[in-house]
């Protein structure tokens, strides 16, 4: 099965983060759990698919890089559903900068 790649970028926009400090400065993501929540929420809004979970979170130079697993095509039985892994890049405030689909697979497939 050939690997499909999809890369999209979103232009910089005003902060939509609900958490900011009282001085009006941008909020900084506190850790990997918060980065994962921001990545899942932002990606789901953009692509319109339900997120299933996070398979990796790592610090990037000026923010976070999060691998989010997404249900792209639900099927019955569930083991034949199509999922995808997206790499999501966030700035230090948790705003989505860019995302890329890096893998697409059936739920029942195993990693080798």
C-alpha positions as a Markdown table, in Angstrom:
| # | Residue | x | y | z |
|---|---|---|---|---|
| 1 | Unk | 0.0 | 0.0 | 0.0 |
| 2 | Unk | 1.5 | 3.3 | -1.0 |
| 3 | Unk | 1.8 | 6.0 | 1.6 |
| 4 | Unk | -0.2 | 9.1 | 1.0 |
| 5 | Unk | 1.0 | 12.4 | 2.2 |
| 6 | Unk | -1.1 | 15.5 | 2.6 |
| 7 | Unk | 0.4 | 18.8 | 3.8 |
| 8 | Unk | -1.5 | 21.9 | 4.6 |
| 9 | Unk | -0.6 | 25.2 | 6.3 |
| 10 | Unk | -2.7 | 27.7 | 7.9 |
| 11 | Unk | -1.7 | 31.4 | 7.8 |
| 12 | Unk | -1.0 | 33.1 | 11.0 |
| 13 | Unk | -4.1 | 34.6 | 12.6 |
| 14 | Unk | -5.1 | 36.3 | 15.8 |
| 15 | Unk | -4.9 | 34.1 | 18.8 |
| 16 | Unk | -8.1 | 32.1 | 19.5 |
| 17 | Unk | -6.8 | 30.6 | 22.7 |
| 18 | Unk | -9.2 | 30.8 | 25.6 |
| 19 | Unk | -6.4 | 30.9 | 28.1 |
| 20 | Unk | -4.3 | 34.1 | 28.2 |
| 21 | Unk | -2.6 | 35.9 | 31.0 |
| 22 | Unk | -4.2 | 39.0 | 32.5 |
| 23 | Unk | -1.6 | 41.2 | 30.7 |
| 24 | Unk | -2.8 | 40.2 | 27.2 |
| 25 | Unk | 0.4 | 38.2 | 26.5 |
| 26 | Unk | 0.0 | 34.9 | 24.8 |
| 27 | Unk | -0.5 | 31.8 | 26.9 |
| 28 | Unk | 2.3 | 29.2 | 26.8 |
| 29 | Unk | 1.4 | 25.5 | 26.7 |
| 30 | Unk | 2.2 | 24.0 | 30.0 |
| 31 | Unk | 3.2 | 20.5 | 28.9 |
| 32 | Unk | 2.6 | 17.6 | 26.6 |
| 33 | Unk | -0.9 | 16.9 | 27.9 |
| 34 | Unk | -2.1 | 20.4 | 27.0 |
| 35 | Unk | -0.2 | 20.3 | 23.7 |
| 36 | Unk | -2.0 | 17.0 | 22.8 |
| 37 | Unk | -5.5 | 18.5 | 23.7 |
| 38 | Unk | -4.8 | 21.6 | 21.6 |
| 39 | Unk | -3.6 | 19.5 | 18.6 |
| 40 | Unk | -6.7 | 17.2 | 18.7 |
| 41 | Unk | -9.2 | 20.0 | 19.0 |
| 42 | Unk | -7.6 | 22.1 | 16.2 |
| 43 | Unk | -7.2 | 19.2 | 13.8 |
| 44 | Unk | -10.7 | 17.9 | 14.3 |
| 45 | Unk | -12.1 | 21.4 | 13.6 |
| 46 | Unk | -10.1 | 21.7 | 10.4 |
| 47 | Unk | -10.5 | 18.3 | 8.8 |
| 48 | Unk | -13.9 | 17.4 | 10.2 |
| 49 | Unk | -13.0 | 13.9 | 11.4 |
| 50 | Unk | -13.1 | 12.5 | 15.0 |
| 51 | Unk | -9.7 | 12.1 | 16.7 |
| 52 | Unk | -9.0 | 8.7 | 18.2 |
| 53 | Unk | -5.9 | 9.5 | 20.3 |
| 54 | Unk | -2.4 | 10.7 | 20.3 |
| 55 | Unk | 0.5 | 8.5 | 19.5 |
| 56 | Unk | 3.4 | 10.9 | 20.1 |
| 57 | Unk | 4.1 | 14.3 | 21.6 |
| 58 | Unk | 7.5 | 16.0 | 21.4 |
| 59 | Unk | 9.0 | 19.4 | 21.9 |
| 60 | Unk | 9.8 | 21.3 | 18.8 |
| 61 | Unk | 12.2 | 24.2 | 18.4 |
| 62 | Unk | 9.5 | 26.8 | 19.2 |
| 63 | Unk | 6.4 | 24.8 | 20.1 |
| 64 | Unk | 5.2 | 21.2 | 19.9 |
| 65 | Unk | 4.9 | 18.4 | 17.4 |
| 66 | Unk | 2.0 | 16.0 | 18.0 |
| 67 | Unk | 1.0 | 12.8 | 16.1 |
| 68 | Unk | -2.8 | 12.5 | 16.2 |
| 69 | Unk | -4.7 | 9.4 | 15.1 |
| 70 | Unk | -7.9 | 10.2 | 13.3 |
| 71 | Unk | -10.9 | 8.0 | 12.3 |
| 72 | Unk | -11.3 | 8.9 | 8.6 |
| 73 | Unk | -13.7 | 6.2 | 7.3 |
| 74 | Unk | -15.8 | 4.3 | 9.9 |
| 75 | Unk | -16.8 | 0.8 | 8.7 |
| 76 | Unk | -18.6 | -2.2 | 10.1 |
| 77 | Unk | -16.9 | -4.3 | 11.5 |
| 78 | Unk | -14.9 | -1.6 | 13.2 |
| 79 | Unk | -11.6 | -3.5 | 12.6 |
| 80 | Unk | -11.9 | -2.5 | 8.9 |
| 81 | Unk | -12.3 | 1.3 | 9.6 |
| 82 | Unk | -9.7 | 3.5 | 8.0 |
| 83 | Unk | -7.6 | 5.6 | 10.3 |
| 84 | Unk | -4.8 | 8.1 | 9.7 |
| 85 | Unk | -2.0 | 9.6 | 11.6 |
| 86 | Unk | -1.4 | 13.3 | 11.3 |
| 87 | Unk | 1.6 | 15.3 | 12.5 |
| 88 | Unk | 0.4 | 18.6 | 13.9 |
| 89 | Unk | 2.8 | 21.5 | 14.6 |
| 90 | Unk | 1.8 | 23.9 | 17.3 |
| 91 | Unk | 3.4 | 27.2 | 18.3 |
| 92 | Unk | 4.3 | 27.7 | 22.0 |
| 93 | Unk | 0.9 | 29.0 | 22.7 |
| 94 | Unk | -0.9 | 25.9 | 21.3 |
| 95 | Unk | -2.0 | 27.5 | 18.0 |
| 96 | Unk | -1.9 | 25.2 | 15.0 |
| 97 | Unk | 0.7 | 26.2 | 12.5 |
| 98 | Unk | 0.7 | 23.2 | 10.1 |
| 99 | Unk | -0.4 | 19.6 | 9.8 |
| 100 | Unk | 0.4 | 16.7 | 7.5 |
| 101 | Unk | -1.1 | 13.3 | 7.0 |
| 102 | Unk | 1.8 | 10.8 | 7.3 |
| 103 | Unk | 0.1 | 7.5 | 7.4 |
| 104 | Unk | -3.3 | 5.9 | 6.5 |
| 105 | Unk | -4.2 | 2.4 | 7.7 |
| 106 | Unk | -6.9 | -0.1 | 8.6 |
| 107 | Unk | -7.7 | -0.3 | 12.3 |
| 108 | Unk | -7.0 | -4.1 | 12.3 |
| 109 | Unk | -3.5 | -3.7 | 10.7 |
| 110 | Unk | -0.5 | -4.3 | 12.9 |
| 111 | Unk | 2.7 | -2.3 | 12.9 |
| 112 | Unk | 5.8 | -4.1 | 11.6 |
